[in-house]
Amino acid sequence: MSGFAQRTLPQGVQLGKISREVFDALARFTSFPWPVMQAQCRREELDPTALTKSDVERLLPHLATAVARFTSPEKGEQVAEALRAIVNAS
């Protein structure tokens, strides 16, 4: 499976606006954005397809840590910055 294919959603998954923004942010820093997003949402009992800004704020440290664990601390911080931008967007 190519890196591109791993960065796509499973067939049939539809994301809301904020969820799509989170997925796209994760896809910039990890080859497995959907599994990371899904796992961290499950931990917080959130629906990964229908996230709100407050959900993203709650998930931010978990997503950043997960990306850092599987890539690098720098990428974890970059994810945190990207997610903060989503939370703070008007």
Biotite code that builds the C-alpha atoms (Angstrom):
import biotite.structure as struc

atoms = struc.array([
    struc.Atom([0.000, 0.000, 0.000], chain_id="A", res_id=1, res_name="MET", atom_name="CA", element="C"),
    struc.Atom([1.418, 3.390, -0.929], chain_id="A", res_id=2, res_name="SER", atom_name="CA", element="C"),
    struc.Atom([1.801, 6.303, 1.486], chain_id="A", res_id=3, res_name="GLY", atom_name="CA", element="C"),
    struc.Atom([-0.950, 8.120, -0.368], chain_id="A", res_id=4, res_name="PHE", atom_name="CA", element="C"),
    struc.Atom([-3.387, 5.246, 0.032], chain_id="A", res_id=5, res_name="ALA", atom_name="CA", element="C"),
    struc.Atom([-2.740, 5.151, 3.768], chain_id="A", res_id=6, res_name="GLN", atom_name="CA", element="C"),
    struc.Atom([-3.654, 8.819, 3.999], chain_id="A", res_id=7, res_name="ARG", atom_name="CA", element="C"),
    struc.Atom([-7.140, 8.293, 2.616], chain_id="A", res_id=8, res_name="THR", atom_name="CA", element="C"),
    struc.Atom([-10.297, 7.523, 4.523], chain_id="A", res_id=9, res_name="LEU", atom_name="CA", element="C"),
    struc.Atom([-11.894, 4.102, 4.468], chain_id="A", res_id=10, res_name="PRO", atom_name="CA", element="C"),
    struc.Atom([-14.660, 3.763, 1.917], chain_id="A", res_id=11, res_name="GLN", atom_name="CA", element="C"),
    struc.Atom([-17.949, 5.167, 3.165], chain_id="A", res_id=12, res_name="GLY", atom_name="CA", element="C"),
    struc.Atom([-16.516, 7.396, 5.896], chain_id="A", res_id=13, res_name="VAL", atom_name="CA", element="C"),
    struc.Atom([-17.898, 10.933, 5.664], chain_id="A", res_id=14, res_name="GLN", atom_name="CA", element="C"),
    struc.Atom([-16.315, 13.670, 7.755], chain_id="A", res_id=15, res_name="LEU", atom_name="CA", element="C"),
    struc.Atom([-17.875, 16.875, 9.005], chain_id="A", res_id=16, res_name="GLY", atom_name="CA", element="C"),
    struc.Atom([-16.052, 20.164, 8.435], chain_id="A", res_id=17, res_name="LYS", atom_name="CA", element="C"),
    struc.Atom([-13.971, 20.182, 11.634], chain_id="A", res_id=18, res_name="ILE", atom_name="CA", element="C"),
    struc.Atom([-13.258, 16.455, 11.415], chain_id="A", res_id=19, res_name="SER", atom_name="CA", element="C"),
    struc.Atom([-11.995, 16.941, 7.853], chain_id="A", res_id=20, res_name="ARG", atom_name="CA", element="C"),
    struc.Atom([-9.708, 19.747, 9.014], chain_id="A", res_id=21, res_name="GLU", atom_name="CA", element="C"),
    struc.Atom([-8.294, 17.527, 11.768], chain_id="A", res_id=22, res_name="VAL", atom_name="CA", element="C"),
    struc.Atom([-7.820, 14.626, 9.360], chain_id="A", res_id=23, res_name="PHE", atom_name="CA", element="C"),
    struc.Atom([-6.053, 16.881, 6.839], chain_id="A", res_id=24, res_name="ASP", atom_name="CA", element="C"),
    struc.Atom([-3.801, 18.299, 9.566], chain_id="A", res_id=25, res_name="ALA", atom_name="CA", element="C"),
    struc.Atom([-2.858, 14.813, 10.747], chain_id="A", res_id=26, res_name="LEU", atom_name="CA", element="C"),
    struc.Atom([-2.255, 13.655, 7.172], chain_id="A", res_id=27, res_name="ALA", atom_name="CA", element="C"),
    struc.Atom([0.477, 16.270, 6.827], chain_id="A", res_id=28, res_name="ARG", atom_name="CA", element="C"),
    struc.Atom([2.469, 14.681, 9.651], chain_id="A", res_id=29, res_name="PHE", atom_name="CA", element="C"),
    struc.Atom([1.640, 10.969, 9.783], chain_id="A", res_id=30, res_name="THR", atom_name="CA", element="C"),
    struc.Atom([1.063, 8.237, 7.237], chain_id="A", res_id=31, res_name="SER", atom_name="CA", element="C"),
    struc.Atom([-1.853, 6.900, 9.269], chain_id="A", res_id=32, res_name="PHE", atom_name="CA", element="C"),
    struc.Atom([-4.112, 9.865, 10.060], chain_id="A", res_id=33, res_name="PRO", atom_name="CA", element="C"),
    struc.Atom([-7.376, 7.924, 10.260], chain_id="A", res_id=34, res_name="TRP", atom_name="CA", element="C"),
    struc.Atom([-6.183, 5.203, 12.666], chain_id="A", res_id=35, res_name="PRO", atom_name="CA", element="C"),
    struc.Atom([-4.563, 7.851, 14.895], chain_id="A", res_id=36, res_name="VAL", atom_name="CA", element="C"),
    struc.Atom([-7.671, 10.033, 14.833], chain_id="A", res_id=37, res_name="MET", atom_name="CA", element="C"),
    struc.Atom([-10.020, 7.111, 15.389], chain_id="A", res_id=38, res_name="GLN", atom_name="CA", element="C"),
    struc.Atom([-7.998, 5.674, 18.288], chain_id="A", res_id=39, res_name="ALA", atom_name="CA", element="C"),
    struc.Atom([-7.708, 8.972, 20.131], chain_id="A", res_id=40, res_name="GLN", atom_name="CA", element="C"),
    struc.Atom([-11.387, 9.778, 19.617], chain_id="A", res_id=41, res_name="CYS", atom_name="CA", element="C"),
    struc.Atom([-12.280, 6.356, 20.976], chain_id="A", res_id=42, res_name="ARG", atom_name="CA", element="C"),
    struc.Atom([-10.209, 7.090, 24.106], chain_id="A", res_id=43, res_name="ARG", atom_name="CA", element="C"),
    struc.Atom([-12.223, 10.254, 24.667], chain_id="A", res_id=44, res_name="GLU", atom_name="CA", element="C"),
    struc.Atom([-15.538, 8.688, 23.595], chain_id="A", res_id=45, res_name="GLU", atom_name="CA", element="C"),
    struc.Atom([-15.913, 11.090, 20.664], chain_id="A", res_id=46, res_name="LEU", atom_name="CA", element="C"),
    struc.Atom([-17.249, 10.500, 17.173], chain_id="A", res_id=47, res_name="ASP", atom_name="CA", element="C"),
    struc.Atom([-14.294, 11.117, 14.839], chain_id="A", res_id=48, res_name="PRO", atom_name="CA", element="C"),
    struc.Atom([-16.630, 11.998, 11.979], chain_id="A", res_id=49, res_name="THR", atom_name="CA", element="C"),
    struc.Atom([-18.429, 14.808, 13.830], chain_id="A", res_id=50, res_name="ALA", atom_name="CA", element="C"),
    struc.Atom([-15.854, 16.713, 15.861], chain_id="A", res_id=51, res_name="LEU", atom_name="CA", element="C"),
    struc.Atom([-16.430, 20.202, 17.219], chain_id="A", res_id=52, res_name="THR", atom_name="CA", element="C"),
    struc.Atom([-13.804, 22.786, 18.098], chain_id="A", res_id=53, res_name="LYS", atom_name="CA", element="C"),
    struc.Atom([-14.198, 21.927, 21.778], chain_id="A", res_id=54, res_name="SER", atom_name="CA", element="C"),
    struc.Atom([-13.632, 18.256, 20.911], chain_id="A", res_id=55, res_name="ASP", atom_name="CA", element="C"),
    struc.Atom([-10.447, 19.199, 19.060], chain_id="A", res_id=56, res_name="VAL", atom_name="CA", element="C"),
    struc.Atom([-9.269, 21.169, 22.067], chain_id="A", res_id=57, res_name="GLU", atom_name="CA", element="C"),
    struc.Atom([-9.867, 18.106, 24.233], chain_id="A", res_id=58, res_name="ARG", atom_name="CA", element="C"),
    struc.Atom([-8.125, 15.784, 21.739], chain_id="A", res_id=59, res_name="LEU", atom_name="CA", element="C"),
    struc.Atom([-5.183, 18.066, 21.010], chain_id="A", res_id=60, res_name="LEU", atom_name="CA", element="C"),
    struc.Atom([-2.711, 16.705, 23.580], chain_id="A", res_id=61, res_name="PRO", atom_name="CA", element="C"),
    struc.Atom([-3.638, 13.104, 22.780], chain_id="A", res_id=62, res_name="HIS", atom_name="CA", element="C"),
    struc.Atom([-3.283, 13.523, 19.026], chain_id="A", res_id=63, res_name="LEU", atom_name="CA", element="C"),
    struc.Atom([-0.013, 15.429, 19.358], chain_id="A", res_id=64, res_name="ALA", atom_name="CA", element="C"),
    struc.Atom([1.413, 12.775, 21.684], chain_id="A", res_id=65, res_name="THR", atom_name="CA", element="C"),
    struc.Atom([0.325, 9.950, 19.390], chain_id="A", res_id=66, res_name="ALA", atom_name="CA", element="C"),
    struc.Atom([1.944, 11.562, 16.358], chain_id="A", res_id=67, res_name="VAL", atom_name="CA", element="C"),
    struc.Atom([5.112, 12.338, 18.331], chain_id="A", res_id=68, res_name="ALA", atom_name="CA", element="C"),
    struc.Atom([5.291, 8.739, 19.547], chain_id="A", res_id=69, res_name="ARG", atom_name="CA", element="C"),
    struc.Atom([5.142, 7.291, 16.036], chain_id="A", res_id=70, res_name="PHE", atom_name="CA", element="C"),
    struc.Atom([7.084, 9.985, 14.166], chain_id="A", res_id=71, res_name="THR", atom_name="CA", element="C"),
    struc.Atom([9.065, 12.615, 16.075], chain_id="A", res_id=72, res_name="SER", atom_name="CA", element="C"),
    struc.Atom([8.598, 15.163, 18.863], chain_id="A", res_id=73, res_name="PRO", atom_name="CA", element="C"),
    struc.Atom([8.861, 17.915, 16.260], chain_id="A", res_id=74, res_name="GLU", atom_name="CA", element="C"),
    struc.Atom([5.978, 16.505, 14.253], chain_id="A", res_id=75, res_name="LYS", atom_name="CA", element="C"),
    struc.Atom([3.970, 16.150, 17.438], chain_id="A", res_id=76, res_name="GLY", atom_name="CA", element="C"),
    struc.Atom([4.439, 19.852, 18.122], chain_id="A", res_id=77, res_name="GLU", atom_name="CA", element="C"),
    struc.Atom([3.563, 20.709, 14.529], chain_id="A", res_id=78, res_name="GLN", atom_name="CA", element="C"),
    struc.Atom([0.330, 18.747, 14.876], chain_id="A", res_id=79, res_name="VAL", atom_name="CA", element="C"),
    struc.Atom([-0.429, 20.602, 18.103], chain_id="A", res_id=80, res_name="ALA", atom_name="CA", element="C"),
    struc.Atom([0.098, 23.933, 16.324], chain_id="A", res_id=81, res_name="GLU", atom_name="CA", element="C"),
    struc.Atom([-2.126, 22.891, 13.413], chain_id="A", res_id=82, res_name="ALA", atom_name="CA", element="C"),
    struc.Atom([-4.866, 21.756, 15.785], chain_id="A", res_id=83, res_name="LEU", atom_name="CA", element="C"),
    struc.Atom([-4.618, 24.982, 17.812], chain_id="A", res_id=84, res_name="ARG", atom_name="CA", element="C"),
    struc.Atom([-5.160, 26.880, 14.566], chain_id="A", res_id=85, res_name="ALA", atom_name="CA", element="C"),
    struc.Atom([-8.352, 24.879, 13.962], chain_id="A", res_id=86, res_name="ILE", atom_name="CA", element="C"),
    struc.Atom([-9.593, 25.590, 17.480], chain_id="A", res_id=87, res_name="VAL", atom_name="CA", element="C"),
    struc.Atom([-8.800, 29.307, 17.197], chain_id="A", res_id=88, res_name="ASN", atom_name="CA", element="C"),
    struc.Atom([-10.150, 29.837, 13.669], chain_id="A", res_id=89, res_name="ALA", atom_name="CA", element="C"),
    struc.Atom([-13.181, 32.083, 13.480], chain_id="A", res_id=90, res_name="SER", atom_name="CA", element="C"),
])
